[in-house]
Amino acid sequence: MISYRTIDLATYPRKAHLEHFMGMASPHTGLTVDVDVTDLKAFTKKEGCSLYLTFMHVVALAANSIPQFRQRIIPLPSGGYEIREYEKCPTSHTEPCGNDMYCYCTLHHDMPWKEYIQKAAEQQQKARTAGSLDEGSNSDALLFTTCLPWVHYTDCIHPTDGVFDSHPRIGWGKFEPDFRGRLMMPLTVVVHHGLVDGIQMGQFYENVQKVMNALVEGRL
């Protein structure tokens, strides 16, 4: 199990905001921004590895660096809820498994990139063979990630499951050259507004660029 701490709601500074958004039928908010993946694509081509799995690592590290992206609203059997802040959050993403169907694949990211990319490729093949939608015992801690590689889109709606569903959703689409010839890719993030505000969403996109830079420069 992934370790976590329980946030004391009595002293939680966002309690009023959390209760406000928990009272809404749809407390989630999202944003789509084009990110420049030109250098990252060149890096993965040079290394002979998957851009998809590498970008998965990028967004996971960017999200894990922000405490609010590691927080989850957990309903209690006795009623009410608690907020857990997990030490780390793996990703769960979709993998094709034949007949235009998909399965789920869980990856861990608390390791150097070279170690990650080898383990990720192995886990990817295991997931495709198993073809399962089971997300394991750490499902509450997961970051849900997905890719729509056929379309360069400007907006994307992710399915959510009620007011307690606080898993961040992160997805990206097809990259295309802009007027400068730079490869731009839409990156979407959907979060529970009771936990995450625009400032943290902005930090996420800033961190995505920082992680890509560090990876390309050999600092990860």
N, C-alpha and C positions, 0 to 999 in steps of 0.2 A: 504493500500500500504506500502511496505517496503521502508524506507527512504534511500537516497543515496546522494553522493556528485558528482558533475561533475568535472572531472580533467581538468585543463587548459592545452590544448595541446601546447600552446606557451611556457610553462615552463616544459613540461613533459620530463623527462630525457631520456625516451625510444622512443621519437618520430621518430628518424631515424630508429630504429629497427622495430618499429610498421609499418612504411611505407614500409620498405623492405619486411616484411612478408605479408603485405596486398596486395602486388603486385604479390604474388604467387597464383597459382591455388589451392594449398593445404597447408595452413599455419599452420597446426596442427602437433603436435609432441606427442609421447606417450612413456610410459615405463611400463614394468611389472616386479615386484619384489615379491619374496616369503616372506611372513611375518609369524611370529610365533604366532599362535593363541591358543597354548596349554593352557595357563593360563586363557585366556578369555573364552574358551569353558568350562573349569572346573568351572569358576565363574558363567556362565549362567546356567549350570546344577545345581549348588548349589542353585541358586536363582529361578530356575524353570521358566526361561523366554527364549525368542527367541534369539539364537545367531545371526540370520540374522538381526533382528531389532536392536540388541545391536551393532553389527559391523557397521550398518548404522549410528548410533550415533557417533561411534568412528571416521569414515572417515569424517563425517560432521563437527565435532569439529576440527579435524586436518586441514581440508580445510579452515574453517572459520577463523582460526588463522593466515592465510597468506593473506595479502591484495590483492595480485595479483589474488588469486583464487576467490575473490569477485568482480573483475572488469569485465565489459562487454563492448563490442564495439556495440554501438547503431546507426544504420543508421538513418539519419534525413530526413524528408519529403522534405526539400528544397535541398537535396543533401549533400554529405559528411557524417560525423559521429561524435559522441562524445564518450568519455569514462566515464562510470558511475562506481563508487565504492560503492557497497551496504553495508549497515550497518550489515546485516546478510543475509545468503543464506540458505533457506530451501532445502531439497532434494526432488526430484521427482524420484520414482523408479517404477519398474514394479511389478504387482501382478497378479497371475493367476486368471482367471474368467470363467473357463470352456471351453471345446472343444479345448484345447491346445492354447487358446488365452490369451491375457493379457490386463490389464488396467493400468492406472497411479495412483500413490498414493503420495500425498505431505505430508511431515512431517516437523515439526519445532523442532529445537534442542537447543534453547536458554533457557534451563531449566535444573534442576538436573535430573540425570539419572532415578531415581525412578518415578518421575513425567512423564518424557518422555516415559518410557517403557509402562506405563499404557495407555497414550494417543495414542501412536503409535499403540498398539494392537487394540484399538477402531477404529482408522482411517483406519487401514488395512482392517478390516471387512466391514466398510462403503464403501471403494473403491471397494472391490470385489463385493459387492451388486450392486453398481452403474454401474460398468463396463465401465467407461468413459475414453477417452483419453484427456479430457480437463484438462489443467494444471493451470487454474485460472488466476487471475489478476496480480500475481507476477511472471509470467513466465520468465521474463528477469533475475530475481535474482536467478533462480534455479541452483542447482547442479544436474546433471543427473547421477543417480546411477542404477546399475543393477547387477545381479548375474547369474552365469552359474554353478549351483551346481553339475552338472553331470560330469564335466571334470576338471582335474587338468592340466591346460594349461601353455604354456611358452610365449605366445604372444596372443594379441587380438586386432582386428581392430574395432573401433567404428565408426558408420556413423556420418558424419558432414554435415552441410548445408551451404557451401560457406565461403567466407572470413570474413563475419560479425559474423559468429557463434562462439561465444567465451565462451559458457557454458563448464566448465570442465566436462568431463565424467569420472566416477569412477566405476570400476567393479571388481568383484572377482569371483573365481571359487571354485572348490572342494578342501578341505584340505586333505592332505595325510601325513602319518608319514615319516620322513626322517631317515637316518641311526642311529640317536640317539633316535628315537622314538618320537621326537617333531613333532607336527602337523603344517605343513607348507601350507599356502594358497596363491595362486597367486593373486596379487592386481595390477590392471591396472589403470593408470591415463592418460588421453588424454587432452591436453590443447592447447590454441591458442598461438603459439610461439611469436606472436607480443606483448603479455602481460606477458608471463611466460617463464622463462629460466630454465635450468637444476638445478640451485641453489635452486629455489623455489620448484621444483619437489623433490629434495633431502630433503628439509625441511618438505615437506608433509609426506614422509615416516618416517622421524624421529619423527614427531608429532604423527603419528598413533601409534607408539610404546609407546610414552609418555602418550598418552590418555589411551591406554589399561592398562598400568601400574597403572595410577591414578585410573581407574575404579575398577580394581581388588583389589587395596589397600584401597578402600572406600573413595577416595578423590574427587569424582565427584557426 
